[in-house]
């Protein structure tokens, strides 16, 4: 799976090296291979120049194991645009703002939780947290890890947020 991720990064480098308006696209990769955990996340934004004015995606997105969700613009993240992992609702409504305003927003972090579909229940402690960019604004770390157990099964995870080729990447493994 690591080779596939490396290939995808290589292929995306050409198209993402010249990211639009300095914000870059956001790619979230569920690289959980040991227990095939499902990833549920919510995206947050910010205006980096003022460290304020952010928005929150109201939808919690489900991302199965070994899948990538990529977001280019707010309008292209919806089910109406045919996105496979849509975000249809923002607070405040980013989709209703003029492009000059919505483009001032930057993807800043995700809040996430991992769940095991074949071992349902609350993993203790919860496998999740927040990772992202612009740590000086949000205080959200770029890297976290954790462990937990449920019904005698031990779980662990690691999540990293980084930039590559002008885009923003979050890899959960």
Secondary structure, 3 states (H helix, E strand, C coil): CHHHHHHHHHHHHHHHCCCHHHCCCEEEEECCCCCCCEEEEEEEEEECCCCECCCEECCCEEECCCEEEEECCCHHHCCCCCCCCCCCCEECCHHHCCHHHHCCCEEEEEEEEEECCCCCCCCECCCEEEEECCHHHHCCCCEEEEEEEECCEEEEEEEEEEEECCEEEEEEC
